[in-house]
Amino acid sequence: MIERWESEDPFDARLARSATGLLASFNREGVLTAADVHVATRAAALAGEERDEVRLAVALAVRAVRHGSVCVDLATLRETEETLPWPAADGWLDAVADSPLAAQSLVQVEDGLLYLDRYHREEGQVRDDLLARLASPRPVADEALLEATAARLFPGEGYAEQRAAALAAARQSTTVLTGGPGTGKTTTVAGLLALLTEQSSTPLRVALTAPTGKAAARLQEAVEGAQRASQFTAEDRGRLAGLTASTLHRLLGWRPGSSTRFKHHRTNRLPHDVIVVDETSMVSLTMMARLLEAVRPEARLILVGDPDQLASVEAGAVLSDLVAGLAVRSPDAVAALRITHRFGGAIGALAEALRVGDADAALDVLKSGDPASTSSGSRSAAAWLRTRSGRRTSTPWRRASWV
């Protein structure tokens, strides 16, 4: 089902009273807002495009961005709501690809998906920059020292998963570290930083960053807290002393009058040797493009987050796309933590069921009688869980896996 808005107010700002044709129909049905209609109408007028079905396609691409996707699959979208007055399926996307809008680079069509040009360019840039980093020579490491220090910082079988993730990240320039709540992502980051600083003959310039101020503060506190563990020596703490975290915007450097361009970019790179980005699931496509163009090719980049957690409020689902794409192109670049250390018993089982989208397993845990969890076991709760667990695959607004 396509998400729609409803209103009985004839003066609702979402109504485009000047709209005509298909744009007016889809606006009245609550699929498009006035903003979608006006952007599509203006773009078509600038390009000299008069076909109704092309204007509708552009409006749907604009709507997709509002809903968090950088592109739209018109064929799939059309199949979800057959009662709407859709254009004929045959040739609809071809008409957009052959339109003046595409010729003037206002929209782009690739692999059956329709993009606004800006997001198509940013997606391609992120892909190219990441592939270039993955193809670059791996950092040289003292393997004997690396293994010995990792064994000290991550002792025993209880830390085996985190130890393996830290070692993998220490041996490459780009790593995506994923894991749900309580899997020890921050502990792994703290140990990894200790590994890297011990490997360097000179002090490393380390940046800790996150999309929001609150997330940055949590990252700094968590890394400082992890260093208080007994396996961290005074030398480890000394090498990591003084680390501070900042938002991505502050790291890249605010530029007055612009929200998408920064002080640091491809010709003025960040000076850091190691950059750790926490809560990467909240990083939009645009911000990831700005970050990657500012990171020095020889710097280490560690992207940390949970692809099942909060997504960016802007367009793009970069972390989940990275995990899916890199699993095929370069599996070593993704280090996944799956063992929950913070929770156990029912809470751990519930978290895992929600992570994999198993509504029945989640309900079984909730109804098990374990004091750590409670549930009414009602049919409404079951229906809600099943809806939530299926939402990622049922949404028609495609987030392309482009890596």
N, C-alpha and C positions, 0 to 999 in steps of 0.2 A: 504494500500500500504506500502511496505517495503521501508524505506529510503535508497537510493543508492547514491554512488558517481560516477562521470563521469570524464573521462579524455581521451584525444587523444594523450597524451605523452607516448610513449612506454617505457620511463624510469621513469615513475611515481613511487614514493617510495611505493605507496599502492599496486602496482602489485607484486605478488609473483611468479616470473618467474620459480621457481623450484617446484611449486605446481603441484600435479597430481590429477586425479580423480575428485570427487565432490568438493574438496577444490579449485581446479583450476577453475572449472565451476562457482562456486559461487563468486570467486574472480574476474573473468572476467565480471560477471554480475554486479559488483559494490556492492554486498551485504557484502562481507568480505574484509578486508584489509590484507595486508601482515602480519601485527602484529597478527591478529586473526589466520591466517593460520600457522604461525611459532610457536605460543604458542601451538596450538592444535597438530601440528606435533610432537613437542618436547615432550609434555606430553604423547602422544600415544606411542612414541618410548621408553620413560622411563618405561612405564607400560607394554610394550610388546603387545600393541593393534594394529592390522593391518586392521581392518574392516573400510572401507571407510565411511560408514554411521555413525559410532561412532565418527570418527575424525571430521566429519562435525558437529555433535551435540555439541562437545566440542568447536569448533570454534564459533558456534552461541552463546554459553554461554559466551564466552569471549567477543564477540561483544555486547551482552546484557549489560555487565558491562560498556563498553565504552559509551553506550547510556543511562546510569543511572539506570539500573535495576540490581538487585542482582540475578535474575533467568530468565529463559526463558520457555515459554510454547510452546513446539515444535509442538503440535497438532494445536493450534491456529495459530501459525506462518505459518505453512504449508498451511493453508486454505486461507491466504491473497494473496498469489502469486502462483496460480496453474500452471503457465507457466514455473516455474523454475524446474530443474531436481531433484525433491525431492526423497529421498528414499521411499520405500513403507511405508505407515502409520502404518500398522499392525506390532507391535513388535519393532518399532524403539526405543521408550523409554525403553522398556524392554531390548533391546540389550545393551543400555548404562548402565542400572542398573546392568546387569550381567557381565559387562566388567571388565578387570583388573584395569581400571581407577577407577571404583567405589570400587573395592576390596582394592585398595591401598589408598583410601580416597583422590583421586585427584578431583573427582566430587561426587555429591550426588543427589539422586532422591527422592522427597517427594511430595505427593499429585499431581502427574502429572507434576511437575515442575523440571527442571534441574538446579542445582547450581554448581558453582565452590565451592570446599570444604570450603575455607576461609569464604565466605559470608554465607554459610549454618551454620557454627559454630557461627559466629557473630550474625546472626538473632536469633538463638536459645538462645544465651547468653542474648541478649537484652530482649527477651520474658520472660525468666526465672527470670531475675533480676527485671523486672517490676512487674511480678506477685507476686514475693516474697515481694516487697514493698507494693503492694496493699493488701496483706494478713496480713501485720504486724499490731500490735495494733495502733489505732488512737491516735494522741497526745491529752493529757489532756488539756482542756481549761476552763477558767472561763467564762461560758456561758453568765452570766448577763453582765459582763464587755465587753465581745466580742460584744454582741448585741448593747450595748449602744455606744461603740466606733465606730462601723460600721455605726450606725445611724448618728453620728456626722460627720464622714469622707465622707459619701455618703448620703447626705441629700435629702429627697423628692423623688418623683416618677421619676424624671429625672435621678437619679442615681440608681434606683432600680435594674437594670440588673447588674451593676458593684458591687453593695453592695452584691447581692446574690452570685456572683462569688468569691468575696473576702472572704465571710464567709465560703463558701464551701472549699476554699483552706486552710483557717486557721484551719479547722477541720480534715484535712487529711495530710498524709505525701507526697503524689504525686498528682500533678494537672497539667492538660494540659489546658492552657488558650488560646482560639482561638478567632479570630475576624478579620474582614477586616480593611482597613485603616479608621481611624477616629472613631472607636468604643470604644476607651478609654482603650486599653490594658495597656498602661503605667500608666495611672491614677489609674487603678485597682491595678497594682503592687505596686505603691507608697503607696496606702491606705492599702494594705495587709501587707506590711512591717511595717507600723505604728501599725497595729493591733498586729502583732506577737511580735514586740519589747515591746509593752505595756504589753503583757502577760507574759513576761520573767522577773524573778527577777534579772538576770544578763545580761550584754550586749550580744547581739547575734552576732555571727560571720556570716556576710552576704556576699555572693559573687554574683556580677552582672557580667554576661558573655555573649558573643555572638560569632558566628563563625569568624567574621572579625573585624579588628580594627575599621573600620568605623562604623559598627553596634554597637560595644561596646561603642564607644564615643557617639553615638546617644542615646543609652540606658541611660547612665549616665546623659546626659544633660536633657533628658525627665523626669527622676525620680526627678532630682533636681528642674526642672521647676514645676512639679506637686506639690511639697511640698510648693510652694509659694501661693497655693490656700488658701483662708481665713479659710477654715475648719481645716487646719493643725495648731495646736498650737505650741508655742515655745518649749514645751516639746516634741512634735512629731518630730520637726525638730532637736532638740538636740539629740534624740535617733538615728536618721538617719544620723547625721552629719558624714562626712568623708567617705561616701560610694564611692568607685571607681569601675569602670568596666574594665574588661580585656578580651582578646580573650580566647577561650577555650584552645588553645594550651598553652598559658601562665599560665592559671589557673592550668592545669594538670601538667605543668612543662616539658619543653623541655628536651629531652634526646639526647645528641650528637650522630649522626649517625643513628637515627631512626625517621621516620615520623609517625609511628603508635604505638609507645610505649612511656610511659611517666613516670615521677618521681612518680606520685601518681597512685596507682592501688589497687588491692584487698587486698594486705598486707601492704599498706601504704596509708591509706585513706586521703581524703581531710579533713581539720579540721573544715570546716564551718558547721554552724547550719542550714542555709538557702542558697539555691543556686537557682538563677533565671537565666534561659537561654532564651535570646531573639533571634528572627529570627530563631526559631528551624527548620523551613522548609528547611533551608540551611545546617543543620547538617547531615552529611552522616551517614550511618549505622556503619561504622568503628569508627567514632568519638563518636557516641552515646554509643557504646559498651564500649569504653574506659572511658567515663564519668560515666556510671552507675556502673562500677566496682570500681570506685574511691570514690563514694558518700557513706558516712556512712549510715547504715540502718536507724538510728534514725533521720537523717537530713531531712529537708523538701526540696523537689525538685519541682520547678515550671517551666514548659516548656511553653514558650510563642511564639505565631506565628500565621501566616495565612496559612493554608494548600493549599490555592489557589495562594500563592505568589511564589517567586523564590525558586526553588528546589536546592538541593546540586549539585555541579559540579561533585561530586563523586557518587558512586553507592548508591542507597537507597532513599526511600521517607518516612523517618521515621515518620514525623509528620502526614501526611495524613493517614498512616497505623495505627498510634496510635489512631487517632480520630475515624477511622472506627472500629477498634478492641475493644477499650475501651467502645464505645457506646453500645456494646453487653455485655461485661463482667462486666464492672463497670461504669455505666453511670455517677455517681457522680464525677468520676475522670476527666471528661471533662466539663469545664465551657466555654460556647460559648457566646460571645458578638455579637449581631446582629444589634443593633440600632446605626446608624451612627450619631455622634454628630458634627463632623467637617464639614460635607457637608450636604446640604439639596437640596430639589427640584430636578432638572434634574440630577445633579451630583450624588446625593444619589441614585436616581432610576437607573442611568446608572451603578453605582458600584454594586448594588444588582443584576442587570440583568447579568452582566459579572461574578459575583460570582457564580450564579447558572447555568450559561451557556445557558441563554435564548437569542439567537441571535436576534429573532424577537422583543423582548421587548427592547433590546439595540438599535436596529435600529429605533424603534418608538420614543425613547427618543431623539436620534440624529436628527431626522427629525421633532421634535415637534415645533421647532422655538424658544425654550428657549434660551436666550442670553448666558447662561452658557455652551451651547453645540452647535456644528455646525456639519453638515454632508452634503456631496454631494448627499447622498441617492442613490449612484450608485449601479448597480448590482454587480460590483466588490467588493465594500465594504460589501455588504450583503453576498456574497460568502465567503469573508475572515472571517467575523464574525462567519458564520456557521461552517467553517472549524476549527476555533480556539475553538469554544464551544464544538465541538465533538471530539477533539483530544485526550482527556484523556481516553475516552472509546474505541476509535478505535485503539489505539496503540497496537501492538501485543507483546510488550516487557513488560511482567507482572511485577508489583511490588506487591509481595504477601502481603495480609493483614494477619499478622501472630500472632497478639496479642491474 
